[in-house]
Amino acid sequence: MQPVLIGIAGPSGAGKSELANALRRRLPEPVVVVSLDSYYRSLTHMCFEERAQYNFDHPDALEWPLIVEDVRRMARGEAIEEPVYLFERHDRAAQTRRVEPAPYVILEGLFALYHEQVREHLAARIFVEAPDDVCLDRRIARDTVERGRTREGVIQQYQRTVRPMARQYLLPTREFADLVVSGESPIEHSVEAVCQLLAPKRYACAG
């Protein structure tokens, strides 16, 4: 059985991870979720202060050759070694996470729809959108708790790189989406919309 690859893109804080996890619970067969955040380039050649100022919101911050290769492998039903990214250090860990083949693979991240060689393997392309103020509030709540950032630092980064890079590089990828959902809508509505998108492709969701 050929794996079904689903791409979920959208601004930071829009609700991509929530949708990915909800689909993992809803889809009728095993699902793996792979985060594009894992593929930030290694910055060990920089000191911590330099890494902290790095523009992580530009598509070039990701290691695209490795992403493309891993997506191809997953599409063939092969296992991959997903990098492990340490946000508190702004760098990759030495270890990787083995991802075994599964009937459904969800690729979730800002630029999931950015690269043509990734898009061509996606059976469904989803874009999650939400207003700037909602995204910023969610990012503050997440990064101050989970990533050891300060509120002021999160706001500064959002204004310096997150918002302008989204407008320049991320939001235009909306045009590649098969389905656009609102990150403010009840998650059940978005999951149902994705299931309806998958149904004609004979990929049924569980009731």
Phi and psi in degrees as a GROMACS rama.xvg file:
@    title "Ramachandran Plot"
@    xaxis  label "Phi"
@    yaxis  label "Psi"
@TYPE xy
-77.5143  131.196  GLN-2
-61.469  148.804  PRO-3
-98.7854  116.857  VAL-4
-98.3375  130.118  LEU-5
-121.363  124.426  ILE-6
-100.984  132.711  GLY-7
-124.448  111.037  ILE-8
-115.622  173.444  ALA-9
146.773  168.541  GLY-10
-62.6888  159.537  PRO-11
-62.0806  126.348  SER-12
89.212  2.3895  GLY-13
-74.7552  -28.5872  ALA-14
122.478  23.867  GLY-15
-63.8329  -48.4832  LYS-16
-65.1249  -38.5862  SER-17
-61.7787  -42.6551  GLU-18
-66.6265  -41.8846  LEU-19
-60.2517  -44.0548  ALA-20
-69.6676  -35.178  ASN-21
-66.906  -39.067  ALA-22
-66.9357  -35.0557  LEU-23
-60.4667  -36.5722  ARG-24
-76.605  -28.1697  ARG-25
-89.8901  -36.5795  ARG-26
-64.2386  146.234  LEU-27
-77.951  -11.8957  PRO-28
-128.034  167.973  GLU-29
-52.808  141.669  PRO-30
-129.066  137.825  VAL-31
-116.651  144.345  VAL-32
-114.917  125.391  VAL-33
-114.921  126.751  VAL-34
-96.3108  131.791  SER-35
-64.8555  -23.1333  LEU-36
-57.7135  -26.0879  ASP-37
-65.3186  -20.3269  SER-38
-100.937  16.5331  TYR-39
-59.1374  140.398  TYR-40
-61.7836  148.436  ARG-41
-67.4862  133.296  SER-42
-120.073  30.9648  LEU-43
-63.8445  -18.9605  THR-44
-77.5657  -7.47122  HIS-45
-105.088  153.103  MET-46
-75.8056  165.545  CYS-47
-59.3979  -40.6167  PHE-48
-62.8902  -37.8887  GLU-49
-68.5458  -41.1891  GLU-50
-62.5665  -37.9396  ARG-51
-64.7945  -25.4015  ALA-52
-97.714  2.7373  GLN-53
-68.108  147.261  TYR-54
-85.3764  90.2225  ASN-55
-78.696  -4.11748  PHE-56
-100.195  2.41694  ASP-57
-89.6626  141.094  HIS-58
-58.0671  -26.5647  PRO-59
-69.9113  -9.33934  ASP-60
-71.4408  -14.5927  ALA-61
-97.3482  148.809  LEU-62
-88.0148  84.7381  GLU-63
-63.3661  -39.2309  TRP-64
-57.4527  -40.0573  PRO-65
-70.2657  -39.161  LEU-66
-60.7154  -48.737  ILE-67
-60.6363  -44.1117  VAL-68
-63.7905  -43.1447  GLU-69
-67.7379  -37.57  ASP-70
-63.3812  -43.0072  VAL-71
-60.5917  -42.3124  ARG-72
-64.07  -44.0909  ARG-73
-63.93  -37.7097  MET-74
-64.7227  -27.6784  ALA-75
-86.3623  -0.448786  ARG-76
81.057  29.1843  GLY-77
-106.861  155.028  GLU-78
-74.9917  156.038  ALA-79
-132.438  165.834  ILE-80
-109.132  96.1872  GLU-81
-74.9861  130.305  GLU-82
-60.581  157.969  PRO-83
-114.329  121.865  VAL-84
-105.424  135.081  TYR-85
-105.507  101.43  LEU-86
-67.7776  -31.575  PHE-87
-69.436  -20.9664  GLU-88
-104.995  -6.85786  ARG-89
55.099  44.3044  HIS-90
-162.249  165.085  ASP-91
-79.7198  151.216  ARG-92
-82.2304  165.123  ALA-93
-73.0514  -32.3841  ALA-94
-85.7497  164.24  GLN-95
-122.572  170.468  THR-96
-114.854  120.735  ARG-97
-75.4744  127.721  ARG-98
-112.621  113.925  VAL-99
-81.4502  157.13  GLU-100
-60.0215  150.903  PRO-101
-150.926  156.095  ALA-102
-60.7941  -31.6346  PRO-103
-124.528  133.337  TYR-104
-125.657  123.468  VAL-105
-106.607  121.383  ILE-106
-101.383  113.712  LEU-107
-119.975  131.245  GLU-108
166.207  166.346  GLY-109
-47.2699  -50.078  LEU-110
-108.288  34.0514  PHE-111
-61.6417  -23.3736  ALA-112
-109.277  11.8484  LEU-113
-79.2765  -43.3958  TYR-114
-95.9704  126.88  HIS-115
-58.8726  -38.2383  GLU-116
-73.5215  -13.7019  GLN-117
-87.5327  -46.9007  VAL-118
-56.031  -36.7051  ARG-119
-65.056  -16.0014  GLU-120
-98.3544  -2.79056  HIS-121
-89.8986  124.023  LEU-122
-76.0872  -25.5048  ALA-123
-143.47  133.033  ALA-124
-118.691  114.95  ARG-125
-114.553  138.762  ILE-126
-122.353  124.511  PHE-127
-102.498  126.191  VAL-128
-121.369  152.583  GLU-129
-159.863  154.59  ALA-130
-64.0832  155.659  PRO-131
-53.9049  -46.0168  ASP-132
-65.4454  -35.3227  ASP-133
-67.5185  -45.5266  VAL-134
-60.7365  -42.9404  CYS-135
-64.9172  -45.2464  LEU-136
-59.5752  -42.465  ASP-137
-67.279  -38.737  ARG-138
-66.2722  -40.7302  ARG-139
-60.286  -47.4644  ILE-140
-60.7772  -40.4741  ALA-141
-73.1234  -51.3303  ARG-142
-71.6554  -30.417  ASP-143
-74.1087  -27.1899  THR-144
-92.5751  -47.8804  VAL-145
-93.1052  -23.077  GLU-146
-122.66  10.8344  ARG-147
66.6167  25.6158  GLY-148
-95.1378  160.83  ARG-149
-92.0233  157.19  THR-150
-58.8193  -43.3408  ARG-151
-64.1175  -39.7706  GLU-152
-65.9581  -38.3235  GLY-153
-65.8373  -44.1301  VAL-154
-64.3963  -42.3872  ILE-155
-61.5111  -45.2585  GLN-156
-64.9891  -38.3188  GLN-157
-61.7227  -43.7206  TYR-158
-74.0331  -33.4428  GLN-159
-78.5323  -43.504  ARG-160
-130.09  -39.4572  THR-161
-60.8713  -54.4743  VAL-162
-67.3379  -50.1036  ARG-163
-64.6719  -37.5291  PRO-164
-68.7791  -35.168  MET-165
-62.4792  -44.1772  ALA-166
-66.351  -36.0751  ARG-167
-81.0856  -41.0767  GLN-168
-117.353  -33.6108  TYR-169
-86.7028  -52.861  LEU-170
-58.9915  -33.9341  LEU-171
-62.4662  -20.4915  PRO-172
-74.0475  -8.11293  THR-173
-56.7993  -31.1816  ARG-174
-67.2363  -17.4905  GLU-175
-88.1922  -4.74589  PHE-176
-75.6164  141.162  ALA-177
-79.4109  -24.5615  ASP-178
-150.008  133.179  LEU-179
-113.711  126.582  VAL-180
-121.887  157.674  VAL-181
-91.0503  130.443  SER-182
-74.7046  -3.72567  GLY-183
-97.6604  -14.64  GLU-184
-73.322  157.153  SER-185
-54.1704  136.07  PRO-186
-59.1389  -30.2683  ILE-187
-62.2587  -33.6462  GLU-188
-67.1796  -42.5564  HIS-189
-67.0987  -40.8639  SER-190
-62.0096  -43.1011  VAL-191
-63.2222  -39.0432  GLU-192
-64.2715  -39.2113  ALA-193
-66.4237  -41.1825  VAL-194
-62.1329  -39.0162  CYS-195
-66.3038  -34.4041  GLN-196
-66.4932  -39.7507  LEU-197
-75.2643  -28.8318  LEU-198
-56.2182  -46.4119  ALA-199
-62.7553  -21.2233  PRO-200
-86.5726  6.70747  LYS-201
68.7655  29.0637  ARG-202
-110.949  87.225  TYR-203
-78.2004  146.259  ALA-204
-94.8065  155.279  CYS-205
-72.6195  152.661  ALA-206
